[in-house]
Amino acid sequence: MTKAFSFLMIVLILTTALWGCSLAPSEGIVAGAITAYFESAQYKVVDLKIGKIEGMPLFEKTYMGTPGYVVEVISITLEPLADKGADIRKGSQLTFSNARIRVRQDTANKDVWHVSIISGINVT
């Protein structure tokens, strides 16, 4: 093999590897996805403090799947917009700390992110 061919192969491999990586969504985009999720369940997000946004653990990634990230939620305060049962009444505020929310990129629109899994926030 020639040196030029070897160089082109290395450039091609590096370009492919970097192209496959995605940047984590911004805190604002993540906050918007979380707010939209809870609004669709008839909760108003009163306060939201986001910590780290990290890539999904390697063992949870799927080959050629959409990018996903784990969001550390330092605290979130929700207000139900309707009665949700005996314990959750309209207008009351529910605060949760140290929760984790997983967000995934939409398959059709790369600018849209959706909540996929929530742990540490128990609402119905």
C-alpha positions in Angstrom: 0.0 0.0 0.0 1.1 3.5 -0.7 1.5 6.1 2.0 -1.2 8.3 0.4 -3.7 5.4 0.4 -2.9 4.6 4.1 -3.4 8.3 4.9 -6.7 8.4 3.1 -8.0 5.3 4.9 -7.0 6.8 8.3 -8.8 10.0 7.5 -11.9 8.1 6.3 -12.0 6.0 9.5 -11.6 9.0 11.7 -14.3 11.0 9.8 -16.7 8.1 10.1 -16.0 7.7 13.8 -16.5 11.4 14.6 -19.6 11.6 12.4 -21.2 8.9 14.4 -20.8 10.8 17.7 -23.4 13.3 18.6 -23.2 16.3 20.9 -25.2 16.2 24.1 -28.3 18.4 24.0 -28.0 21.8 25.8 -29.6 22.3 29.3 -32.3 24.4 27.7 -33.3 21.7 25.2 -33.3 19.1 28.0 -35.4 21.3 30.2 -37.9 21.9 27.3 -38.2 18.1 26.7 -38.8 17.5 30.4 -41.3 20.3 30.7 -43.2 19.0 27.6 -43.3 15.5 29.0 -44.8 16.6 32.3 -47.2 19.1 30.7 -48.6 16.3 28.5 -49.3 14.4 31.8 -51.1 17.6 33.2 -48.3 18.8 35.5 -46.8 22.3 35.5 -43.0 22.4 36.0 -42.6 25.1 38.7 -38.9 24.7 39.2 -36.2 22.5 37.6 -32.5 22.3 38.4 -30.5 20.2 36.1 -27.1 18.8 36.9 -24.9 16.7 34.6 -26.0 15.5 31.1 -24.0 12.4 30.3 -24.1 9.8 27.4 -25.9 6.6 28.0 -23.8 3.8 29.5 -22.2 1.7 26.9 -24.1 -1.5 27.9 -27.4 0.4 27.2 -26.6 1.7 23.8 -28.0 0.0 20.8 -26.2 -0.3 17.5 -27.2 2.6 15.2 -29.9 3.7 17.6 -30.8 7.3 18.2 -28.5 9.1 20.7 -29.6 9.1 24.3 -28.4 10.9 27.4 -28.9 10.5 31.2 -29.9 13.8 32.8 -29.2 14.3 36.5 -32.1 16.3 38.0 -31.0 18.0 41.2 -34.5 19.0 42.0 -37.9 19.4 40.2 -41.1 20.9 41.6 -44.3 19.9 39.9 -47.8 21.2 40.3 -50.7 19.0 39.2 -53.2 20.8 36.9 -55.9 18.4 37.9 -56.6 16.1 40.8 -54.6 12.9 40.4 -55.9 10.9 43.3 -56.2 11.2 47.1 -52.5 12.1 47.6 -52.0 14.4 44.6 -54.4 17.3 44.5 -54.7 20.2 41.9 -52.6 23.2 42.9 -50.4 21.3 45.4 -46.6 21.2 44.8 -44.5 18.1 44.7 -40.8 18.3 44.9 -38.4 15.5 44.0 -34.6 15.5 44.4 -31.8 13.4 42.9 -33.8 12.0 40.0 -32.5 10.7 36.7 -34.2 11.2 33.4 -33.2 9.6 30.1 -33.8 11.6 26.9 -33.5 10.3 23.4 -33.2 12.2 20.1 -36.2 12.0 17.8 -35.6 9.7 14.8 -37.1 12.0 12.3 -36.2 15.4 13.7 -32.7 15.6 15.1 -33.6 18.9 16.9 -36.3 17.3 19.0 -35.6 15.3 22.2 -38.0 13.1 24.2 -38.1 11.8 27.7 -37.8 8.0 27.6 -37.2 6.8 31.2 -37.7 8.5 34.5 -36.4 7.3 37.9 -36.9 9.1 41.2 -40.0 11.0 40.3 -43.2 9.1 41.3 -46.2 10.7 39.8 -49.2 9.3 37.9 
